[in-house]
Amino acid sequence: MAAATQEDKLLRMANQIASFFRSYPEEEAVAGIHKHIEAFWTPKMVHRLEAALPGFGDKADILVRRALHTDEPAAESPVRPATRDPQKLGEGASDAG
């Protein structure tokens, strides 16, 4: 069995994000995936996954494909801003700890 490539690992992570958002309405799910990847992934990670996406076929979740091919989602992410955007950390978050 061949070792997983970096692109395989990125796809696995992106599909896990899609699994989390699958219970939301489709447009909110796409927005949530898009915002999460935009906030927490490096541009290099995004570019590597985008470049490899055509070769993955149906192994790539359709929500991931849609999220990566949109500049601005049609809906709001269901995740509150303090959670999806690290630069807003502390806004609405607990000060406990």
MODELLER restraints for C-alpha pairs under 7 A, 6 or more apart:
rsr = mdl.restraints
at = mdl.atoms
rsr.add(forms.Gaussian(group=physical.xy_distance, feature=features.Distance(at['CA:7:A'], at['CA:48:A']), mean=6.49, stdev=0.5))
rsr.add(forms.Gaussian(group=physical.xy_distance, feature=features.Distance(at['CA:7:A'], at['CA:49:A']), mean=5.83, stdev=0.5))
rsr.add(forms.Gaussian(group=physical.xy_distance, feature=features.Distance(at['CA:7:A'], at['CA:52:A']), mean=6.61, stdev=0.5))
rsr.add(forms.Gaussian(group=physical.xy_distance, feature=features.Distance(at['CA:10:A'], at['CA:49:A']), mean=6.29, stdev=0.5))
rsr.add(forms.Gaussian(group=physical.xy_distance, feature=features.Distance(at['CA:11:A'], at['CA:49:A']), mean=6.71, stdev=0.5))
rsr.add(forms.Gaussian(group=physical.xy_distance, feature=features.Distance(at['CA:11:A'], at['CA:60:A']), mean=6.71, stdev=0.5))
rsr.add(forms.Gaussian(group=physical.xy_distance, feature=features.Distance(at['CA:14:A'], at['CA:64:A']), mean=6.45, stdev=0.5))
rsr.add(forms.Gaussian(group=physical.xy_distance, feature=features.Distance(at['CA:15:A'], at['CA:60:A']), mean=6.77, stdev=0.5))
rsr.add(forms.Gaussian(group=physical.xy_distance, feature=features.Distance(at['CA:15:A'], at['CA:61:A']), mean=5.87, stdev=0.5))
rsr.add(forms.Gaussian(group=physical.xy_distance, feature=features.Distance(at['CA:15:A'], at['CA:64:A']), mean=6.68, stdev=0.5))
rsr.add(forms.Gaussian(group=physical.xy_distance, feature=features.Distance(at['CA:17:A'], at['CA:33:A']), mean=6.33, stdev=0.5))
rsr.add(forms.Gaussian(group=physical.xy_distance, feature=features.Distance(at['CA:18:A'], at['CA:33:A']), mean=6.31, stdev=0.5))
rsr.add(forms.Gaussian(group=physical.xy_distance, feature=features.Distance(at['CA:18:A'], at['CA:63:A']), mean=6.26, stdev=0.5))
rsr.add(forms.Gaussian(group=physical.xy_distance, feature=features.Distance(at['CA:18:A'], at['CA:64:A']), mean=6.30, stdev=0.5))
rsr.add(forms.Gaussian(group=physical.xy_distance, feature=features.Distance(at['CA:21:A'], at['CA:29:A']), mean=4.95, stdev=0.5))
rsr.add(forms.Gaussian(group=physical.xy_distance, feature=features.Distance(at['CA:21:A'], at['CA:32:A']), mean=6.82, stdev=0.5))
rsr.add(forms.Gaussian(group=physical.xy_distance, feature=features.Distance(at['CA:22:A'], at['CA:29:A']), mean=6.24, stdev=0.5))
rsr.add(forms.Gaussian(group=physical.xy_distance, feature=features.Distance(at['CA:27:A'], at['CA:74:A']), mean=6.47, stdev=0.5))
rsr.add(forms.Gaussian(group=physical.xy_distance, feature=features.Distance(at['CA:27:A'], at['CA:75:A']), mean=5.63, stdev=0.5))
rsr.add(forms.Gaussian(group=physical.xy_distance, feature=features.Distance(at['CA:28:A'], at['CA:75:A']), mean=5.42, stdev=0.5))
rsr.add(forms.Gaussian(group=physical.xy_distance, feature=features.Distance(at['CA:28:A'], at['CA:76:A']), mean=5.92, stdev=0.5))
rsr.add(forms.Gaussian(group=physical.xy_distance, feature=features.Distance(at['CA:28:A'], at['CA:77:A']), mean=5.28, stdev=0.5))
rsr.add(forms.Gaussian(group=physical.xy_distance, feature=features.Distance(at['CA:28:A'], at['CA:78:A']), mean=6.03, stdev=0.5))
rsr.add(forms.Gaussian(group=physical.xy_distance, feature=features.Distance(at['CA:29:A'], at['CA:77:A']), mean=6.97, stdev=0.5))
rsr.add(forms.Gaussian(group=physical.xy_distance, feature=features.Distance(at['CA:30:A'], at['CA:63:A']), mean=5.70, stdev=0.5))
rsr.add(forms.Gaussian(group=physical.xy_distance, feature=features.Distance(at['CA:30:A'], at['CA:66:A']), mean=6.48, stdev=0.5))
rsr.add(forms.Gaussian(group=physical.xy_distance, feature=features.Distance(at['CA:30:A'], at['CA:67:A']), mean=5.01, stdev=0.5))
rsr.add(forms.Gaussian(group=physical.xy_distance, feature=features.Distance(at['CA:30:A'], at['CA:73:A']), mean=6.92, stdev=0.5))
rsr.add(forms.Gaussian(group=physical.xy_distance, feature=features.Distance(at['CA:31:A'], at['CA:67:A']), mean=6.69, stdev=0.5))
rsr.add(forms.Gaussian(group=physical.xy_distance, feature=features.Distance(at['CA:31:A'], at['CA:73:A']), mean=5.05, stdev=0.5))
rsr.add(forms.Gaussian(group=physical.xy_distance, feature=features.Distance(at['CA:31:A'], at['CA:75:A']), mean=6.00, stdev=0.5))
rsr.add(forms.Gaussian(group=physical.xy_distance, feature=features.Distance(at['CA:31:A'], at['CA:76:A']), mean=5.96, stdev=0.5))
rsr.add(forms.Gaussian(group=physical.xy_distance, feature=features.Distance(at['CA:31:A'], at['CA:77:A']), mean=4.79, stdev=0.5))
rsr.add(forms.Gaussian(group=physical.xy_distance, feature=features.Distance(at['CA:32:A'], at['CA:77:A']), mean=4.26, stdev=0.5))
rsr.add(forms.Gaussian(group=physical.xy_distance, feature=features.Distance(at['CA:32:A'], at['CA:78:A']), mean=6.22, stdev=0.5))
rsr.add(forms.Gaussian(group=physical.xy_distance, feature=features.Distance(at['CA:32:A'], at['CA:79:A']), mean=6.65, stdev=0.5))
rsr.add(forms.Gaussian(group=physical.xy_distance, feature=features.Distance(at['CA:33:A'], at['CA:64:A']), mean=6.91, stdev=0.5))
rsr.add(forms.Gaussian(group=physical.xy_distance, feature=features.Distance(at['CA:33:A'], at['CA:67:A']), mean=6.02, stdev=0.5))
rsr.add(forms.Gaussian(group=physical.xy_distance, feature=features.Distance(at['CA:34:A'], at['CA:67:A']), mean=4.78, stdev=0.5))
rsr.add(forms.Gaussian(group=physical.xy_distance, feature=features.Distance(at['CA:34:A'], at['CA:68:A']), mean=6.50, stdev=0.5))
rsr.add(forms.Gaussian(group=physical.xy_distance, feature=features.Distance(at['CA:35:A'], at['CA:77:A']), mean=6.95, stdev=0.5))
rsr.add(forms.Gaussian(group=physical.xy_distance, feature=features.Distance(at['CA:35:A'], at['CA:84:A']), mean=6.70, stdev=0.5))
rsr.add(forms.Gaussian(group=physical.xy_distance, feature=features.Distance(at['CA:36:A'], at['CA:84:A']), mean=5.85, stdev=0.5))
rsr.add(forms.Gaussian(group=physical.xy_distance, feature=features.Distance(at['CA:39:A'], at['CA:84:A']), mean=6.61, stdev=0.5))
rsr.add(forms.Gaussian(group=physical.xy_distance, feature=features.Distance(at['CA:39:A'], at['CA:85:A']), mean=5.52, stdev=0.5))
rsr.add(forms.Gaussian(group=physical.xy_distance, feature=features.Distance(at['CA:39:A'], at['CA:86:A']), mean=6.72, stdev=0.5))
rsr.add(forms.Gaussian(group=physical.xy_distance, feature=features.Distance(at['CA:81:A'], at['CA:88:A']), mean=6.93, stdev=0.5))
rsr.add(forms.Gaussian(group=physical.xy_distance, feature=features.Distance(at['CA:82:A'], at['CA:88:A']), mean=5.09, stdev=0.5))
rsr.add(forms.Gaussian(group=physical.xy_distance, feature=features.Distance(at['CA:82:A'], at['CA:89:A']), mean=5.20, stdev=0.5))
rsr.add(forms.Gaussian(group=physical.xy_distance, feature=features.Distance(at['CA:82:A'], at['CA:90:A']), mean=6.66, stdev=0.5))
rsr.add(forms.Gaussian(group=physical.xy_distance, feature=features.Distance(at['CA:82:A'], at['CA:91:A']), mean=5.43, stdev=0.5))
rsr.add(forms.Gaussian(group=physical.xy_distance, feature=features.Distance(at['CA:82:A'], at['CA:92:A']), mean=6.16, stdev=0.5))
rsr.add(forms.Gaussian(group=physical.xy_distance, feature=features.Distance(at['CA:82:A'], at['CA:93:A']), mean=6.65, stdev=0.5))
rsr.add(forms.Gaussian(group=physical.xy_distance, feature=features.Distance(at['CA:83:A'], at['CA:89:A']), mean=6.85, stdev=0.5))
